[in-house]
Amino acid sequence: MSDQESKTDEQPSAGYPLSNLFFDLRAGIVVFLVALPLCLGIAQASNVPPENLVSGLLAGIIGGIVVGALSGSHTSVSGPAAGLTAIVAAQIESLTFPGFLLAVVIGGILQIIMGCLRAGELSAFFPSGVIKGLLAAIGVILILKQIPHLVGHDTDPEGDLAFEQPVEVMPDGHVEETHGHNTFTELLSLFEGDLHTGAAVVGISCLVLILLWGRIKFLKNSIVPGPLVVVLFGVLLHVIFQKNFSSDAWVIGVNHLVKIPVADSVGAQLSAFFCFPNFSMLTNSAVYIGGITIAIVASLETLLNLEAVDKLDTEKRKSPASRELVAQGCGNVISGMIGGLPMTSVIVRSSVNVNSRAKTKVSAIFHGILLVVCVVLLPSYLNMIPKAALAAILVATGFKLASYQVFQQMWKDGRYSFIPFIVTLVSIVLTDLLIGILIGMGVAALFILHGNLRRPIRRIVETHLDGEVTHVELGNQVSFLNRAALSQLLNNCKPGTRLVVDGTDTDYIDPDVLQMFREFRDTIAPAREVNVTLRGFREEYDLEGEVEFVDYSTRELQDRITPEQVLDIMREGNRRFQENHRLSRDINNQIGATAKGQYPMAVVLSCIDSRVPVELVLDLGIGDVFSVRVAGNVIGPQPLASIEYGVRLSGVKLVLVLGHTRCGAVTSSVELLSEHKNIEQTTGCPHLHSIVDEIEQCIDQRECERLSAMTEEKREEFIDDAARRNVMHTVREIREQSAAVREAVDAGQVMIVGAMYDIKTGGIDFLLDEGRPGESLATTSRS
């Protein structure tokens, strides 16, 4: 299993918190009440022989106890699945029931193998729109399918979620095939008077009760679960009608009640449960085909349901999918060995489990134990439960799964989420669970392909030192589907275009696309006067080439660029930094190119503050600037010598003094001056006075003494203003103290500019020498 799944598996190892026990037991009771008729109904809908109808209950028991114990999911509940009814019916007809059980065993073994091979990781590829469509579809189906049961129209087996209704339960209990019956015809038949008054009163009363129970706070938070109260209330009404009415319209008959086979004794009840596979059919290839079919369909449905129930989980825990396949496989092996139906993770039971506020998988295990105890020991009492009461619980669950808020949220997410969502929902409602999911996955895949064809790459036009460069970043996978879009992009390059195709983040490139790149680089681009650079590709692709544009400062660039242009480069770089659109640079290429020499454009004198990294805030590369850093960006012999070196010996065109807001050096200087403290005694730094003395020249002494009386906002404004004046003081001192720099300024070779970096916004305010915001400076010799 994957590392992520292993971590998930370790979570319960800390021990079971007893505080969870109440919630888990309560949820287990509710899931048991819902699962009981569903297990029988699915067996009936699967055309199981009458003597083997308990096979559905067996699958529910094993799904609760065995799969619940082995599963890593906290909320999923397993049992016989409505999505498998058609497959089960076909397998039973062709193999007989004992042969079908052998196919179930084989399918379970295959699921265990799939889980060990980490096939569960495929669940990561299910689009969220499809998963949410599955949940909403189950909600709609529950409402549509349970409304007939709610009013006593019980012709279709419980749990058969398919749109088409191929079988019908007759009044005497036997099952007949039907033609043209579906979910909607069942609903329309209600208007023909095909309903039962007593069952309808029970169903509607129970529905009102459970809806109120979920809305009234003290009832919702009470110890007694609402669904249990609903079931007991339904039984009470059934007993009252039976004792006080003689009319069939009010007395709820056996066709409207839960039906569990009742034997004369506990031993007979247990013996009626079991049936065993026919191992003599191991030589029959049809058994293996059946096993493979069951394994694939059950695994797919399990993974989808597991992903869906994780989205319902209020604690947003992630279930280990591969471990779930192993658990399901073990459950199916045991189920097939003793006469049970195949099982999957079941979204109806799981959603009821989540809505009942289950905390851990103990609820699933407990529901399985309840099935054993009640089916073996209390079948007569369970047969007093009206189907209408259980239908009310499922209808309420349906309203939660298919709420208005779900549709509203999917609409807000945009068409790429909403269309797969609504297609999945409608497809599941009108076909069945598996076919609907496949249709939804197909639509989602089409949207992915459409988006991939439209946006296979990321295209950015960048302004580098040598002009504009079109930067194309390839995706992780570049397939033949991307060839047309890439070809169009290359063919649209105009003469003189500087193009960079970056394959740094690419794991796979289709051979046809590689050949297209080679042909463009070698023949088409030179003919069209397009400068193309291919970088970041694997060595075996044979695509790397020389960089066809200047990505760093060179001698040629330094000679021809003007001080104004350097300042504009600084402005543009800071704008990109603020917008988080920094240039993509080939750092290795810059390191190699600057190893033999450097030709920086500017000297930047900045503070040592860690929040103002010069190359980052100006979006510059290796070799572009000399960076001189000193606390408070003050001038002194060493910083001035470094600036002179850059101006006279390295040929820089700009000296930038970069201060910043909330400067620690300025703040300390202001505080020391306002309190008249000795610098060395207060700080323990014997050389700090050289910085403080420079900054104090920019501070108004009288204003500084009123510092303690200022508001926080005024204090911050005062210190930032002092930092701004300090920047312009440094600009003037550089001109006045260095004859070499002053001569270069007078000759128009260099500009000296002050600037303030705002640590809150990341923006830089370039200043005139008087300290006011302004446009880019011309060369100046003013003092």
C-alpha positions in Angstrom: 0.0 0.0 0.0 1.1 3.6 -0.5 2.7 5.7 2.2 -0.4 7.9 2.4 -2.6 4.9 3.0 -0.2 3.5 5.6 -0.4 6.8 7.5 -4.2 6.7 7.3 -4.1 3.1 8.6 -2.1 4.2 11.6 -4.6 6.7 12.8 -6.8 4.4 14.9 -3.9 2.8 16.6 -4.0 5.3 19.4 -6.9 3.4 20.9 -10.6 3.7 20.7 -11.9 6.8 22.6 -14.9 5.8 24.7 -16.5 9.2 24.0 -17.2 7.8 20.5 -19.0 4.7 21.7 -22.4 6.4 22.1 -22.4 8.0 18.7 -21.2 4.7 17.0 -23.8 2.5 18.7 -26.6 5.0 17.9 -25.5 5.2 14.2 -25.2 1.4 14.1 -28.8 1.0 15.2 -30.0 3.4 12.5 -27.9 1.7 9.8 -29.2 -1.7 10.9 -32.8 -0.5 10.5 -32.1 0.7 7.0 -30.0 -2.2 5.9 -32.4 -4.9 7.0 -35.1 -4.4 4.3 -32.4 -3.4 1.7 -30.6 -6.7 2.2 -33.8 -8.7 1.6 -34.9 -6.4 -1.3 -31.6 -6.7 -3.2 -31.7 -10.5 -2.9 -35.2 -10.5 -4.2 -34.3 -8.1 -7.1 -31.4 -10.3 -8.0 -33.8 -13.3 -8.7 -32.2 -15.3 -5.9 -34.1 -18.6 -5.3 -36.8 -18.2 -2.6 -35.0 -20.7 -0.3 -31.8 -18.6 -0.5 -33.3 -15.1 0.1 -31.3 -14.9 3.3 -28.2 -14.6 1.2 -28.8 -10.8 1.2 -28.8 -10.8 5.0 -25.6 -12.8 5.1 -23.9 -10.3 2.8 -25.0 -7.5 5.1 -23.7 -9.3 8.2 -20.3 -10.1 6.7 -20.1 -6.6 5.2 -20.7 -5.1 8.7 -18.6 -7.4 10.8 -15.8 -8.7 8.6 -15.3 -5.9 6.1 -16.0 -3.3 8.8 -13.2 -4.8 10.9 -10.7 -5.0 8.1 -11.5 -1.7 6.4 -9.5 1.5 7.0 -12.6 3.6 6.5 -14.3 5.2 9.5 -17.7 5.8 7.8 -18.2 3.3 4.9 -20.7 0.5 5.4 -20.6 -2.5 3.1 -23.3 -5.0 2.1 -25.1 -6.3 -1.0 -25.2 -3.7 -3.7 -28.1 -2.7 -5.9 -25.6 -2.0 -8.7 -24.8 -5.7 -8.9 -28.4 -7.0 -9.1 -28.3 -7.4 -12.9 -25.0 -9.2 -12.9 -26.0 -11.4 -10.0 -29.3 -12.4 -11.7 -27.4 -13.3 -15.0 -24.8 -15.3 -13.1 -27.4 -17.2 -11.1 -29.3 -18.1 -14.3 -26.3 -19.4 -16.1 -24.4 -21.0 -13.3 -27.1 -22.0 -10.7 -26.9 -20.5 -7.2 -24.0 -22.9 -5.9 -22.0 -22.2 -9.1 -22.6 -18.5 -8.7 -21.3 -18.7 -5.1 -18.0 -20.1 -6.5 -17.8 -17.1 -8.8 -18.2 -14.8 -5.8 -15.3 -16.6 -4.1 -13.1 -16.2 -7.2 -14.1 -12.5 -7.5 -13.1 -11.9 -3.8 -9.7 -13.5 -4.4 -9.1 -11.2 -7.4 -10.1 -8.2 -5.3 -7.5 -9.1 -2.6 -4.9 -9.3 -5.4 -6.0 -6.0 -6.8 -5.7 -4.4 -3.4 -2.2 -5.8 -2.8 -1.2 -4.3 -6.2 -2.5 -0.9 -5.0 -5.3 -0.7 -7.6 -7.1 1.5 -5.1 -4.9 4.4 -6.1 -7.1 4.7 -9.3 -9.7 6.4 -7.1 -7.5 9.6 -7.2 -8.5 10.0 -10.8 -12.3 10.3 -10.2 -13.4 13.9 -10.9 -15.1 15.5 -8.0 -18.1 16.6 -10.2 -18.8 12.9 -10.9 -18.5 11.9 -7.3 -20.9 14.7 -6.2 -23.2 13.8 -9.0 -23.2 10.2 -7.7 -24.2 11.5 -4.2 -26.9 13.7 -5.5 -28.2 11.0 -7.8 -28.5 8.6 -4.9 -30.5 11.2 -3.0 -32.9 11.7 -6.0 -33.2 8.0 -6.4 -34.0 7.5 -2.7 -36.7 10.1 -2.9 -38.2 8.7 -6.1 -38.0 5.0 -5.2 -39.2 5.4 -1.6 -42.2 7.6 -2.2 -44.2 4.6 -3.3 -43.2 2.7 -0.2 -44.1 5.8 1.8 -47.7 5.4 0.8 -48.0 1.6 0.7 -47.2 0.9 -3.0 -44.7 -1.9 -2.5 -44.5 -3.7 -5.8 -40.8 -3.1 -6.4 -38.1 -4.8 -4.3 -36.5 -2.5 -1.8 -33.0 -1.4 -2.8 -33.4 -1.9 -6.5 -32.0 1.5 -7.6 -32.2 0.9 -11.4 -34.5 3.0 -13.5 -36.1 0.1 -15.3 -38.2 -2.1 -13.1 -38.0 -5.6 -14.6 -39.7 -7.5 -11.7 -42.8 -6.9 -9.5 -43.7 -8.4 -6.1 -47.3 -9.7 -6.4 -49.7 -9.6 -3.4 -49.1 -13.2 -2.6 -45.4 -12.6 -2.4 -44.1 -14.2 -5.6 -42.0 -12.2 -8.1 -43.1 -11.7 -11.7 -41.3 -10.2 -14.7 -42.7 -6.9 -16.0 -42.4 -5.0 -19.2 -42.1 -1.2 -19.6 -42.2 -0.5 -15.8 -39.7 2.0 -14.5 -39.3 4.5 -11.6 -41.8 7.0 -13.2 -44.5 4.5 -14.0 -44.4 3.4 -10.4 -44.9 7.0 -9.3 -47.7 7.5 -11.9 -49.5 4.4 -10.6 -50.0 6.3 -7.3 -52.4 8.6 -9.0 -54.5 5.7 -10.0 -55.3 5.0 -6.4 -52.7 2.3 -5.9 -51.9 3.2 -2.3 -52.7 2.0 1.1 -54.3 4.4 3.6 -52.8 2.9 6.8 -49.3 2.7 5.3 -49.6 6.2 3.9 -50.5 7.6 7.3 -47.6 5.8 8.9 -45.2 6.9 6.1 -46.2 10.6 6.1 -46.3 10.8 9.9 -42.9 9.3 10.2 -41.5 11.6 7.5 -42.8 14.7 9.3 -41.4 13.3 12.6 -37.9 12.7 11.3 -37.7 16.1 9.6 -38.8 17.8 12.8 -36.4 15.7 14.8 -33.5 17.0 12.6 -34.6 20.7 13.0 -35.5 20.9 16.7 -32.2 21.4 18.5 -32.9 19.5 21.8 -34.3 16.5 19.9 -31.5 16.5 17.4 -28.9 16.4 20.2 -30.8 13.9 22.4 -29.5 10.5 23.3 -32.2 8.7 21.4 -31.6 8.6 17.6 -34.5 10.1 15.5 -34.7 7.1 13.1 -35.2 4.6 16.0 -38.0 6.8 17.3 -39.5 6.8 13.8 -39.4 3.0 13.5 -41.0 2.5 17.0 -43.6 5.1 16.2 -44.4 3.3 12.9 -44.7 -0.1 14.8 -47.0 1.6 17.3 -49.3 3.0 14.6 -49.3 -0.5 12.9 -50.4 -2.1 16.2 -53.1 0.5 16.8 -54.5 0.1 13.3 -54.5 -3.7 13.7 -56.4 -3.6 17.0 -58.9 -0.8 16.2 -59.7 -1.2 12.5 -61.1 -4.1 10.6 -60.9 -2.5 7.1 -58.0 -3.6 4.9 -57.5 0.0 4.0 -56.1 0.7 7.5 -54.7 -2.6 8.6 -51.1 -2.9 7.4 -50.7 -6.4 5.8 -47.6 -8.5 5.4 -46.9 -7.0 1.9 -46.3 -3.6 3.6 -44.1 -5.0 6.4 -40.5 -6.2 6.6 -40.3 -9.9 5.7 -37.7 -12.1 7.4 -38.0 -15.9 7.1 -39.0 -17.3 10.5 -38.1 -20.9 11.5 -39.5 -23.0 14.4 -36.3 -22.8 16.4 -33.0 -21.0 16.6 -31.2 -24.0 15.2 -33.5 -24.3 12.3 -33.1 -20.5 11.7 -29.4 -20.9 11.6 -29.4 -23.9 9.3 -31.7 -22.1 6.9 -29.0 -19.4 6.5 -26.2 -21.4 4.8 -25.5 -22.6 1.3 -22.1 -23.7 -0.1 -20.4 -23.2 -3.4 -20.2 -26.0 -6.0 -16.4 -26.6 -6.3 -16.9 -29.2 -9.0 -17.5 -26.3 -11.3 -13.9 -25.1 -11.0 -13.3 -26.5 -14.5 -16.1 -24.4 -16.0 -14.6 -21.3 -17.6 -17.9 -19.4 -17.1 -17.3 -19.4 -13.4 -14.0 -17.5 -13.9 -15.6 -15.0 -16.3 -18.3 -14.5 -13.7 -15.7 -14.0 -11.0 -13.7 -11.5 -13.0 -16.9 -9.6 -13.8 -17.9 -9.4 -10.1 -14.4 -8.4 -9.1 -14.2 -5.5 -11.6 -17.7 -4.1 -11.1 -17.7 -4.5 -7.3 -14.3 -2.9 -7.0 -15.2 0.0 -9.2 -18.4 0.6 -7.3 -16.6 0.3 -4.0 -13.9 2.9 -5.0 -16.5 5.4 -6.2 -18.7 5.0 -3.1 -15.6 5.2 -0.9 -14.6 8.5 -2.5 -18.1 9.8 -2.2 -18.6 8.9 1.5 -15.2 10.5 2.3 -16.7 13.8 0.9 -19.6 13.4 3.3 -17.4 12.7 6.3 -17.6 15.7 8.6 -14.1 15.1 9.8 -12.8 14.9 6.2 -10.8 11.7 6.8 -9.2 9.9 3.8 -9.9 6.2 3.5 -7.2 3.9 2.2 -8.6 2.7 -1.1 -6.3 -0.3 -1.7 -6.9 -1.6 1.9 -10.6 -1.3 1.2 -10.3 -3.6 -1.8 -8.5 -6.2 0.3 -11.2 -5.9 2.9 -14.0 -6.2 0.3 -12.2 -9.2 -1.2 -12.0 -11.0 2.1 -15.7 -10.3 2.7 -16.7 -11.7 -0.7 -14.6 -14.8 -0.2 -16.3 -15.5 3.1 -19.7 -14.5 1.7 -19.4 -16.8 -1.2 -18.2 -19.7 1.0 -21.4 -19.6 3.2 -24.1 -18.6 0.7 -24.1 -14.8 0.7 -24.3 -12.3 -2.2 -21.3 -10.3 -3.3 -20.9 -6.9 -1.6 -19.5 -3.5 -2.1 -19.2 -0.3 -0.1 -22.8 1.0 -0.2 -23.5 4.7 -0.5 -27.1 4.5 0.9 -26.0 2.8 4.1 -22.8 4.9 4.3 -24.6 8.2 3.9 -27.1 7.2 6.6 -24.2 6.3 8.8 -22.6 9.7 8.3 -25.9 11.5 8.8 -26.3 9.6 12.1 -23.0 11.1 13.2 -21.0 7.9 13.4 -17.4 8.5 14.5 -15.6 5.3 13.6 -16.1 1.9 11.9 -17.5 0.5 15.1 -20.9 1.6 13.9 -20.6 -0.6 10.8 -19.5 -3.6 12.9 -22.3 -3.0 15.4 -24.9 -2.9 12.6 -23.6 -6.3 11.4 -23.9 -7.7 15.0 -27.4 -6.4 15.3 -28.3 -8.1 12.0 -27.1 -11.4 13.4 -28.9 -11.1 16.7 -32.2 -9.8 15.5 -32.4 -12.0 12.4 -31.6 -15.2 14.4 -33.4 -14.4 17.7 -36.1 -11.7 16.9 -37.3 -12.2 13.4 -41.0 -12.1 14.4 -40.6 -8.6 16.0 -38.7 -7.2 13.1 -41.6 -8.4 10.8 -43.8 -5.8 12.6 -41.9 -2.9 11.1 -43.8 -1.1 8.3 -41.9 -0.5 5.2 -43.4 3.0 5.1 -41.5 3.9 8.3 -38.2 2.8 6.8 -39.0 4.7 3.6 -39.4 7.9 5.6 -35.9 7.5 6.9 -34.5 7.0 3.4 -36.5 9.9 1.9 -35.1 12.2 4.6 -31.6 11.0 3.7 -32.3 11.7 0.1 -33.2 15.3 0.8 -29.8 15.7 2.5 -27.9 14.2 -0.3 -29.7 16.1 -3.1 -30.2 19.4 -1.3 -30.6 22.8 -3.1 -27.2 23.9 -1.6 -25.4 21.1 -3.5 -26.8 22.2 -6.9 -26.1 25.8 -6.1 -22.5 25.1 -5.2 -21.9 23.0 -8.3 -23.4 25.8 -10.4 -21.0 28.3 -8.8 -18.1 26.1 -9.6 -18.6 26.6 -13.3 -19.6 24.5 -16.3 -16.5 22.3 -16.1 -17.8 21.0 -12.8 -21.6 21.4 -13.2 -22.1 19.6 -16.5 -20.3 16.4 -15.5 -22.2 16.6 -12.2 -25.7 17.0 -13.8 -24.9 14.4 -16.5 -23.8 11.9 -13.9 -26.9 12.6 -11.8 -29.4 12.2 -14.7 -27.6 9.2 -16.1 -27.6 7.3 -12.8 -31.3 8.1 -12.3 -32.3 7.0 -15.8 -30.1 3.9 -16.1 -28.3 2.4 -13.1 -25.4 3.3 -10.8 -22.5 1.8 -12.8 -23.7 2.9 -16.3 -24.4 6.4 -15.0 -21.0 6.7 -13.4 -19.3 5.6 -16.7 -21.3 8.1 -18.6 -20.3 10.8 -16.1 -16.7 9.8 -16.3 -16.8 10.0 -20.1 -18.2 13.5 -20.1 -15.7 14.6 -17.5 -12.9 13.1 -19.7 -14.2 15.0 -22.7 -14.0 18.3 -20.7 -10.5 17.4 -19.6 -9.5 16.7 -23.3 -11.2 19.9 -24.4 -9.4 22.0 -21.8 -6.1 20.2 -22.7 -6.5 21.0 -26.4 -7.3 24.6 -25.6 -4.6 25.2 -22.9 -1.9 22.5 -23.3 0.8 25.0 -22.4 1.4 28.2 -20.4 2.4 31.1 -22.6 3.9 34.3 -21.0 5.4 37.3 -22.7 8.3 38.5 -20.5 10.4 41.6 -20.6 14.0 40.6 -20.2 17.1 42.8 -20.3 17.4 42.4 -24.0 13.7 42.9 -24.8 10.5 40.9 -24.9 10.7 37.1 -24.8 7.8 34.7 -25.3 8.1 32.0 -22.7 6.2 28.7 -23.2 6.1 26.3 -20.3 5.1 22.7 -21.3 2.9 20.7 -19.0 3.7 17.5 -17.2 2.5 15.3 -20.1 2.7 16.4 -23.7 0.8 14.0 -25.9 -0.3 13.9 -29.6 -3.4 15.7 -28.5 -1.3 18.8 -27.8 0.5 18.7 -31.2 -2.1 20.9 -33.0 -2.0 23.7 -30.4 1.8 23.7 -30.2 2.1 23.7 -34.0 -0.2 26.7 -34.2 1.8 28.6 -31.5 5.1 28.0 -33.4 3.6 28.9 -36.7 2.3 32.2 -35.4 5.7 33.4 -34.3 6.6 36.6 -36.2 10.1 37.5 -37.5 12.3 38.7 -34.7 10.4 36.8 -32.0 12.5 35.5 -29.1 10.9 32.2 -28.1 11.8 30.0 -25.2 10.2 26.5 -25.0 10.7 25.2 -21.4 10.4 21.5 -20.8 11.7 21.5 -17.2 8.5 20.2 -15.6 7.7 17.7 -18.3 7.8 13.9 -17.7 6.7 12.7 -21.1 6.7 14.2 -24.6 5.2 12.4 -27.6 7.8 11.5 -30.3 5.8 13.4 -32.9 6.0 16.6 -30.8 9.7 16.1 -30.3 10.2 15.8 -34.0 8.2 19.0 -34.6 10.4 20.9 -32.1 13.6 19.7 -33.8 12.3 20.7 -37.3 11.2 24.1 -36.1 14.6 24.7 -34.4 16.8 23.5 -37.2 14.9 24.7 -40.4 11.7 26.7 -39.8 12.9 29.2 -37.1 16.1 30.2 -39.0 14.1 30.7 -42.2 11.6 32.9 -40.4 14.2 34.8 -38.4 12.8 33.5 -35.1 15.2 33.1 -32.2 14.2 29.9 -30.4 15.7 28.5 -27.2 14.8 24.9 -26.1 15.7 24.2 -22.5 14.9 21.9 -19.6 14.5 18.8 -21.8 16.0 15.4 -21.1 19.4 14.6 -22.7 17.9 11.7 -24.7 15.6 14.2 -26.5 18.5 16.0 -28.0 16.8 19.3 -27.9 19.0 21.5 -25.8 20.6 24.5 -27.6 22.3 27.9 -27.1 20.3 30.6 -25.4 19.1 32.9 -28.1 18.5 36.0 -25.9 20.2 37.9 -23.2 19.1 36.5 -19.8 21.7 38.4 -17.8 23.7 41.6 -18.0 26.5 41.5 -20.5 29.2 44.0 -21.6 27.3 44.8 -24.8 24.2 45.4 -22.8 26.0 47.5 -20.2 27.6 49.6 -22.9 24.4 50.5 -24.8 21.9 50.9 -21.9 21.2 54.3 -20.4 20.6 55.2 -16.7 17.0 55.9 -17.4 16.5 52.5 -19.0 18.1 50.8 -16.0 15.7 52.7 -13.7 12.8 51.5 -15.9 14.1 47.9 -15.6 14.0 48.3 -11.8 10.5 49.7 -11.9 9.3 46.9 -14.2 11.0 44.3 -12.1 9.3 45.5 -8.9 5.9 45.5 -10.6 6.4 41.9 -11.6 7.4 41.0 -8.0 4.2 42.7 -6.7 2.1 40.8 -9.2 3.9 37.5 -8.5 4.8 37.2 -12.2 8.6 37.0 -11.8 10.6 36.1 -14.9 11.6 32.5 -15.4 15.4 32.4 -15.6 17.8 29.6 -16.5 19.9 29.9 -13.3 22.5 27.3 -14.5 23.0 29.2 -17.7 23.5 32.5 -15.8 26.0 30.9 -13.5 28.0 29.5 -16.4 27.8 32.8 -18.4 28.9 35.0 -15.5 31.7 32.8 -14.3 34.3 34.5 -16.5 33.2 38.1 -15.8 30.5 40.4 -14.5 28.9 43.5 -16.0 26.2 44.7 -13.6 23.8 47.5 -14.5 23.6 49.1 -11.0 24.8 49.4 -7.5 22.1 49.0 -4.9 22.8 50.3 -1.3 20.1 48.7 0.9 19.4 47.9 4.5 20.4 44.5 6.0 16.7 43.9 6.8 15.8 40.2 5.9 12.4 41.3 4.5 14.1 43.3 1.6 16.1 40.8 -0.5 17.3 43.1 -3.4 17.3 40.6 -6.3 13.9 39.3 -5.3 12.0 42.6 -4.9 13.5 44.0 -8.1 13.2 40.7 -9.9 16.8 40.6 -11.1 19.1 37.7 -12.0 22.7 36.7 -11.2 25.2 39.3 -12.3 22.7 42.1 -12.8 23.6 44.3 -9.8 26.2 45.0 -7.1 24.4 44.7 -3.7 25.8 46.7 -0.8 24.0 46.1 2.5 24.4 48.0 5.7 21.9 48.6 8.6 19.9 51.7 7.9 21.3 52.0 4.4 23.7 54.7 5.7 26.9 55.8 3.9 30.4 55.2 5.3 33.9 54.7 4.0 33.4 51.0 3.1 30.0 51.3 1.4 31.2 54.4 -0.4 34.3 52.6 -1.6 32.1 49.8 -3.0 29.9 52.3 -4.8 32.9 54.0 -6.3 34.2 50.6 -7.5 31.0 49.9 -9.2 30.8 53.3 -10.9 34.4 53.9 -11.9 35.7 50.3 -12.5 32.7 48.2 -13.4 30.7 50.8 -15.4 27.3 50.6 -13.6 24.7 53.1 -14.8 22.6 53.6 -11.7 23.2 53.9 -7.9 20.0 53.1 -6.0 19.7 53.8 -2.3 16.9 51.5 -1.2 15.3 52.1 2.2 12.2 50.6 3.6 9.2 51.2 5.9 9.3 50.0 9.5 13.1 50.0 9.4 14.6 48.6 12.6 17.7 50.7 12.5 15.7 53.9 12.1 13.2 52.9 14.8 16.1 52.2 17.3 17.7 55.5 16.5 14.4 57.4 17.1 13.8 55.6 20.4 17.4 56.1 21.7 17.3 59.8 20.7 13.8 60.4 22.3 14.9 58.8 25.6 18.5 60.4 25.6 20.1 57.0 26.2 23.7 56.0 25.7 23.9 53.8 22.7 26.7 51.5 23.9 25.4 51.1 27.4 21.8 50.5 26.2 22.6 48.0 23.3 26.0 46.6 24.2 27.1 47.4 20.7 30.2 49.6 20.8 30.1 50.3 17.0 26.4 51.0 16.5 26.9 54.7 17.1 28.3 55.0 13.5 24.9 54.1 12.1 22.8 55.9 14.7 24.8 59.1 14.2 24.0 59.1 10.5 20.3 58.5 10.9 19.9 61.1 13.7 20.8 63.8 11.2 17.5 63.1 9.5 15.3 63.2 12.7 13.5 66.3 14.1 14.6 66.4 17.7 11.5 68.3 19.0 9.2 65.9 17.3 11.2 62.9 18.5 10.7 64.0 22.2 6.9 63.7 21.7 7.2 60.1 20.5 5.7 58.5 23.6 2.6 60.7 23.3 1.9 59.6 19.7 -0.7 57.1 18.6 0.6 53.9 17.1 -0.4 55.1 13.6 1.3 58.5 14.1 4.4 56.8 15.5 4.7 54.5 12.5 4.2 57.5 10.1 6.9 59.5 11.9 9.4 56.7 11.8 8.7 55.9 8.1 9.1 59.6 7.3 12.5 59.6 9.1 13.5 56.6 7.0 12.5 58.4 3.8 14.6 61.5 4.8 17.5 59.2 5.7 17.4 57.7 2.1 17.6 61.1 0.5 20.3 62.1 3.0 22.4 59.1 1.9 21.8 60.1 -1.8 23.2 63.6 -1.2 26.1 62.3 0.9 27.2 59.9 -1.9 27.4 62.9 -4.3 29.1 65.2 -1.8 31.6 62.7 -0.4 32.7 61.0 -3.6 34.3 63.1 -6.3 34.5 60.0 -8.6 30.8 59.4 -8.4 30.0 63.1 -8.8 32.0 63.4 -11.9 30.2 60.4 -13.5 26.8 62.0 -12.5 27.9 65.4 -14.1 29.0 63.6 -17.2 25.5 62.0 -17.5 27.0 58.4 -17.2 25.3 57.6 -13.9 22.1 58.4 -11.9 21.8 58.3 -8.1 18.2 57.6 -7.1 16.5 57.0 -3.7 13.7 54.6 -3.2 11.4 53.3 -0.4 10.3 49.7 -0.2 6.9 49.1 1.5 7.1 45.9 3.5 3.3 45.7 3.6 2.7 45.8 -0.1 6.0 44.8 -1.7 6.0 48.0 -3.8 8.9 50.4 -4.3 8.4 54.2 -4.4 11.2 55.8 -6.4 12.0 59.3 -5.0 13.3 62.6 -6.3 16.4 63.9 -4.5 14.1 66.2 -2.5 12.4 63.0 -1.2 9.1 63.4 -3.1 7.6 60.7 -5.2 8.2 61.3 -8.9 9.0 60.0 -12.3 12.3 58.5 -13.4 15.1 60.9 -13.0 17.2 62.3 -15.7 21.0 62.5 -15.1 21.4 65.3 -12.6 24.3 67.2 -11.0 22.2 69.1 -8.5 23.5 69.0 -4.9 
